[in-house]
Amino acid sequence: MSSHHPIARASLLTLAIAAALSSTPLQAADTKPAPSLSQTSAALGIPEPTVIAHRGDPFNAPESTRPAYLLARDLGADYLELDLQRTKDGQLIALHDNTLTRTTNVADVFPERAEAPVSQFTLAELKQLDAGSWFNKAYPDRARPGFKGLKILTLDEIRAIAEGGPNHPGLYIETKVPAQFPGIEQDLKRYLKDSDWIGATARSHSGSERQDSVHQDRERPSAVNVGYTPGRVILQTFEKKSLDALQQQMPNVPKILLLWGGEGSIPLEKSAPQGANETDADYYARQQVASRADYGEWLRYAKDHGAIGVGPSTVQHAHDGIFSRQFSYMELAAPWMVDMAHEHHLLVHAYTVDQSTDLDTYRQRGVDGFFTNRPAVALKRFGRTPAQSVNDLLSAYGY
C-alpha cells in the first residue's frame, strides 16, 4: 500500500500489537531489539532509531514555538513532541511548565496571576504573551530578533505545521499534569478524530497547504513520511491513570509510559539530600533504582495497560554548555534496563539525548528511539544529515 494514500489504522495497528504480544522472548542480550520489536515498529511505521524532536528544536529556537517546530519538521525529525495542556476555555495547547513564568512575560502582562497555572488562562489571554524573548536573554549566542513576540501554540497549529512542507512527521503527545485537566484524554481523542489523525482512515495530506515550506519543488520526494503511517500519533504520559484513560479512549493508538524515579514513580534507593552546591544533573545522576523488581513492575504495568514501549530518563555524560545539562537526569536506561524492557517486548524511547557520544552510547545499548533537543545532531549521527542548515532554514522562515 502506498504511504501517500489513506491507511486503515485500526486493523494494521491491531495486527502489529498482536504480533508483538504473541512473539517469543528475547534470546541473549544484544544491542538491537528482538525481531518482534522491529516488526512492530515496521508495521506501525515508526522509524528505527526514532528521532523525536523534543518541544521542536529548542536548542536553536524557543521551545514549543513556531520556528522550533518548523525547524524540526524540515530538518527531518520523525516526530514533533509536545506537552499537552488545556486552557480555561477548553483549548488544547502546547506548553511544558505548569506555570508561565519561565518562558513568557506573564509577570508583565498579568502580574496578579504570574504564578497561576495554565488552566486559569483563556487562549486569548495566553496569545497576549511573548513566548520568545526569554530565549534571546538566556542564549544570546543563538538569539534572533524574530524570536521576540512569538506566541504559545495550540495543538491545532502544531498539527498544521506537521502537515505542511515536504516532510510529514508524526505527533508525539504527552498528557502533561493530567490530574489538573480531568477528561483531557477524551478531549484529545475528539480532536485527533475530528482532524482525521486517528480513526478508520487517515488523511493523506495530498491537499495540505505548504506555505511554511522552504522547499518549493513539489516533485522532491519526502524524507519523512511518518504522518502517513499507522504510527502517525504516539501518546505518552508519566501517569498510570492517564495511560489507562488513553488506552480506554484510544486503544488502537501507540502509547509510551514515561519512566521516572521517586515518589509516585519507580522506587529509588535512599541517598543523601541534594547538596547546596550540587547541580540538579549531578544529584539525579547518583540516584539508583531500589531494585530490578521495582523497575520490572513498571514495565509490566506498561505492557499490561496498552503501552508498546517505555520512555526512560538518561544521564548526559557529554557537555557542551549548560543547555545539555538541563536535561540530564537519573539513569533509567542502563544496559540491563534496556534488555529487561525488550524482554517484555517493549520499545525503548529514551529522553533527552543531545550529544553524539551519548547517542552512540545509548544506541549501542539497544535504545530504539531518542527524544532530543538537537534533532540536527541526532539525524546526522544516524546517517540522515539534513539537506539544509539550521541558519538557512531560520533565515528562510524570516526569523
C-alpha positions in Angstrom: 0.0 0.0 0.0 1.4 3.4 -0.9 2.2 5.6 2.0 0.6 8.5 0.2 -2.9 7.0 0.5 -5.3 6.8 3.4 -4.5 4.0 5.8 -6.7 1.6 7.7 -5.2 2.4 11.0 -7.2 0.2 13.3 -6.6 -3.1 11.5 -2.8 -2.6 10.9 -2.2 -1.4 14.5 -4.2 -4.2 16.0 -2.2 -6.8 13.9 1.1 -5.1 14.9 0.4 -5.2 18.6 -0.9 -8.7 18.4 2.3 -9.8 16.7 4.4 -8.2 19.4 2.3 -9.8 22.2 2.5 -13.3 20.7 6.2 -13.3 19.8 8.8 -15.4 21.6 11.1 -13.9 24.3 14.4 -12.4 23.6 17.5 -14.7 23.3 20.8 -13.4 24.6 21.1 -9.7 25.3 22.1 -7.7 22.2 22.5 -4.1 21.1 19.4 -4.5 18.9 15.8 -5.2 19.8 14.2 -8.5 19.2 12.8 -9.2 15.8 9.3 -8.8 17.2 10.0 -5.3 18.2 11.4 -4.4 14.8 8.4 -5.9 13.2 6.1 -3.9 15.4 7.9 -0.7 14.5 7.8 -1.5 10.8 4.1 -2.3 10.9 3.3 0.9 12.7 5.7 2.9 10.5 7.9 4.0 13.4 11.4 4.6 12.1 14.4 3.0 13.9 16.1 4.7 15.5 13.3 7.2 16.0 14.3 10.9 16.2 11.7 12.7 18.4 12.0 16.4 18.3 11.6 17.4 22.0 9.5 20.5 22.0 10.6 21.1 18.4 14.2 22.2 18.2 14.6 24.1 21.5 18.4 24.4 21.1 18.0 26.7 18.1 14.7 28.4 18.8 12.3 29.0 21.7 10.8 25.7 22.8 7.3 24.8 21.6 7.1 27.8 19.3 6.5 28.0 15.6 10.2 28.3 14.5 11.2 25.4 16.8 8.6 23.1 15.2 9.2 24.3 11.6 12.9 23.5 12.1 12.3 20.1 13.5 9.9 19.3 10.6 12.2 20.5 7.8 15.4 19.1 9.3 13.8 15.7 9.1 12.7 14.7 12.6 10.3 11.7 12.7 8.0 13.2 15.4 7.2 16.6 16.7 6.9 16.2 20.5 4.7 18.4 22.7 3.3 18.7 26.2 -0.5 19.0 26.1 -2.4 21.3 28.5 -5.8 22.8 28.4 -6.9 26.5 28.7 -9.7 27.8 30.9 -11.9 27.9 27.8 -11.1 24.3 26.8 -8.5 24.8 24.1 -5.6 22.3 23.8 -2.2 24.0 23.8 1.5 23.0 24.0 3.5 24.1 27.0 5.9 22.2 29.2 5.8 24.0 32.5 2.8 24.1 34.9 3.1 27.9 35.0 4.1 30.6 32.5 6.9 32.4 34.3 9.9 30.7 32.8 9.1 31.0 29.1 6.8 34.1 28.8 6.4 37.6 30.1 3.3 36.7 32.1 4.6 38.8 35.1 4.4 41.9 33.0 1.1 41.2 31.3 -0.8 39.6 34.2 1.3 40.4 37.3 -1.5 39.3 39.7 -1.6 35.8 38.1 2.1 35.4 37.3 2.3 32.1 39.3 -1.1 30.8 38.2 -1.4 27.5 36.3 -2.2 27.5 32.6 -5.7 26.3 33.3 -6.6 29.7 34.7 -6.0 31.5 31.5 -8.1 31.7 28.3 -6.5 31.1 25.0 -7.0 34.8 24.1 -5.1 35.7 27.3 -2.3 33.3 26.5 -2.0 34.7 23.0 -1.1 38.1 24.5 2.1 36.7 26.0 5.6 36.9 24.5 6.9 33.3 24.4 10.2 34.0 22.6 12.1 36.9 24.2 13.2 34.8 27.2 15.2 32.6 24.8 17.2 35.6 23.5 18.1 36.6 27.0 19.0 33.0 28.1 21.0 32.1 24.9 22.4 35.4 23.4 24.6 33.4 21.1 21.5 31.9 19.4 19.3 35.0 19.8 17.3 36.3 16.8 15.2 39.5 16.5 12.4 37.4 15.0 12.0 35.4 18.2 10.7 38.4 20.1 6.9 38.2 20.4 6.5 34.5 19.5 3.2 33.0 20.6 2.2 29.9 22.6 0.8 27.4 20.1 -2.4 25.3 20.1 -2.3 21.7 19.2 -4.2 22.6 16.0 -1.3 25.0 15.0 1.3 22.3 15.6 -0.8 19.8 13.6 -0.9 22.3 10.7 2.9 22.6 10.8 3.3 18.8 10.7 1.0 18.6 7.7 2.8 21.4 5.8 6.1 21.2 3.9 7.6 18.2 2.0 8.4 16.2 5.2 5.5 14.8 7.2 6.4 14.0 10.8 4.1 12.4 13.2 2.9 13.9 16.5 4.2 12.6 19.9 1.9 14.0 22.5 2.3 13.9 26.3 -0.6 14.5 28.7 1.0 17.0 31.0 -0.1 17.0 34.6 -3.3 15.3 33.6 -4.8 15.5 37.1 -5.1 19.2 36.5 -7.2 18.6 33.4 -9.9 16.0 34.0 -11.0 14.4 30.8 -8.2 15.7 28.7 -7.7 12.2 27.2 -11.2 12.3 25.8 -10.7 15.9 24.5 -7.5 14.7 22.8 -9.3 11.8 21.2 -12.1 14.1 19.9 -9.6 16.5 18.4 -7.5 13.8 16.7 -10.5 12.1 15.3 -12.1 15.3 14.1 -8.7 16.2 12.4 -8.5 12.8 10.7 -5.3 11.9 12.6 -6.9 8.8 14.1 -9.8 6.7 13.1 -10.7 4.2 10.4 -8.8 6.2 7.8 -6.0 8.8 7.9 -5.8 11.9 5.9 -3.3 11.7 3.0 -2.4 15.4 3.2 -2.3 15.5 -0.6 -4.1 18.8 -0.4 -2.3 20.3 2.5 -1.0 23.8 2.2 2.7 24.1 2.1 3.3 27.8 2.7 5.7 27.2 5.5 8.0 25.0 3.4 11.3 26.3 2.3 11.3 23.8 -0.5 9.1 24.7 -3.4 9.8 21.7 -5.6 6.7 19.6 -5.2 8.3 16.7 -7.1 11.0 16.3 -4.4 10.5 13.0 -2.5 9.7 13.4 1.1 12.4 12.4 3.5 9.9 11.8 6.3 6.5 10.1 5.8 5.6 9.1 9.4 2.5 11.2 9.0 1.1 8.7 6.5 1.5 5.6 8.8 -0.5 3.9 11.5 2.0 5.2 14.0 1.5 8.8 13.0 0.4 9.6 16.6 2.2 8.3 19.7 0.7 9.1 23.1 2.9 9.5 26.1 2.4 10.0 29.9 4.2 9.6 33.2 0.9 8.9 34.9 -0.5 5.4 35.2 -4.1 6.7 35.5 -3.6 8.8 32.3 -2.2 5.7 30.5 -5.3 3.8 31.5 -7.5 6.7 30.3 -5.6 7.0 27.0 -6.0 3.2 26.5 -9.7 3.4 27.2 -10.2 6.3 24.8 -7.8 5.3 22.0 -6.9 1.6 22.3 -5.5 1.4 18.8 -3.1 4.4 19.1 0.5 3.6 20.2 1.4 4.6 23.7 4.6 5.1 25.7 4.7 5.1 29.5 7.4 7.6 30.6 9.6 6.5 33.4 10.9 8.5 36.4 12.2 7.7 39.8 11.0 8.7 43.3 7.6 9.3 45.0 4.8 8.1 42.8 7.2 6.5 40.3 9.9 3.8 40.4 11.2 3.5 43.9 14.8 4.7 44.5 17.5 3.7 47.0 17.8 6.2 49.8 20.5 8.7 49.2 21.9 11.9 50.8 19.9 15.1 50.2 21.0 17.4 47.4 23.9 19.4 48.4 23.8 23.2 48.5 26.3 23.4 45.6 25.2 20.3 43.8 23.6 20.7 40.4 20.3 19.0 39.7 22.1 17.0 37.0 24.7 15.7 39.4 22.1 14.9 42.1 20.0 13.0 39.6 23.0 11.1 38.3 23.7 9.5 41.6 20.2 8.2 42.1 19.7 4.4 41.8 16.5 2.3 41.5 15.8 0.3 44.6 15.7 -3.0 42.8 15.3 -4.7 39.5 12.0 -6.0 40.6 10.7 -2.4 41.1 11.9 -1.5 37.6 10.2 -4.6 36.2 6.9 -3.7 37.9 6.7 -0.5 35.9 7.5 -2.4 32.7 4.8 -5.0 33.4 2.3 -2.2 34.1 3.1 -0.5 30.8 2.7 -3.7 28.9 -0.5 -4.8 30.7 -2.1 -1.4 30.1 -1.7 -0.9 26.4 1.8 0.6 26.0 4.0 -0.5 23.2 7.1 1.0 24.9 8.6 3.0 27.7 10.4 6.3 27.9 13.3 6.2 30.4 15.4 9.2 31.5 19.1 9.3 30.8 22.4 10.7 32.2 24.1 13.1 29.8 27.8 12.4 30.0 28.9 14.8 27.3 28.9 18.5 28.0 28.8 21.5 25.6 27.4 24.1 27.9 24.6 24.5 30.4 21.9 23.6 27.9 22.6 19.9 27.7 22.9 19.5 31.4 19.5 21.0 31.9 18.2 17.7 30.5 20.5 15.3 32.3 18.6 13.0 34.7 18.8 9.7 36.6 19.9 6.6 34.7 16.8 4.6 33.8 18.3 3.2 30.6 21.2 1.2 31.8 22.1 -1.8 29.7 20.2 -4.2 32.0 17.2 -1.9 31.9 17.0 -1.7 28.2 17.4 -5.5 28.0 14.6 -6.0 30.5 12.3 -3.7 28.5 13.0 -5.7 25.4 12.4 -8.9 27.2 8.9 -7.5 27.9 8.6 -6.8 24.2 8.6 -3.0 24.8 10.3 -0.4 22.7 12.6 2.0 24.5 12.4 5.7 23.6 14.9 7.5 25.9 14.9 11.1 27.0 16.6 13.6 26.5 19.7 12.8 24.4 21.5 15.7 22.7 25.2 14.8 22.3 26.7 12.5 19.6 28.6 10.4 22.2 25.5 9.9 24.3 23.5 8.9 21.2 26.2 6.3 20.4 26.2 5.0 24.0 22.5 4.5 24.3 22.1 3.2 20.8 24.7 0.6 21.5 22.6 -0.5 24.5 19.7 -1.1 22.1 17.6 2.1 22.7 15.1 2.2 19.8 14.4 6.0 19.7 15.5 9.3 21.2 13.8 12.4 22.5 16.3 15.1 21.6 16.6 18.9 21.8 19.0 18.9 18.9 17.4 17.0 16.1 20.0 18.0 13.6 22.7 16.4 15.7 20.7 13.1 16.1 19.8 13.0 12.4 23.4 13.5 11.3 24.6 10.8 13.8 22.2 8.3 12.3 23.2 9.0 8.7 20.3 11.3 7.9 22.2 14.6 7.6 19.6 17.4 6.9 19.6 18.9 3.4 19.7 22.5 4.8 21.4 24.1 7.7 19.6 25.5 10.8 20.7 29.0 9.9 19.5 28.7 6.3 16.1 27.4 7.4 15.6 30.1 10.1 16.5 32.8 7.6 14.1 31.4 5.0 11.3 31.4 7.6 12.0 35.1 8.2 13.4 34.7 11.7 
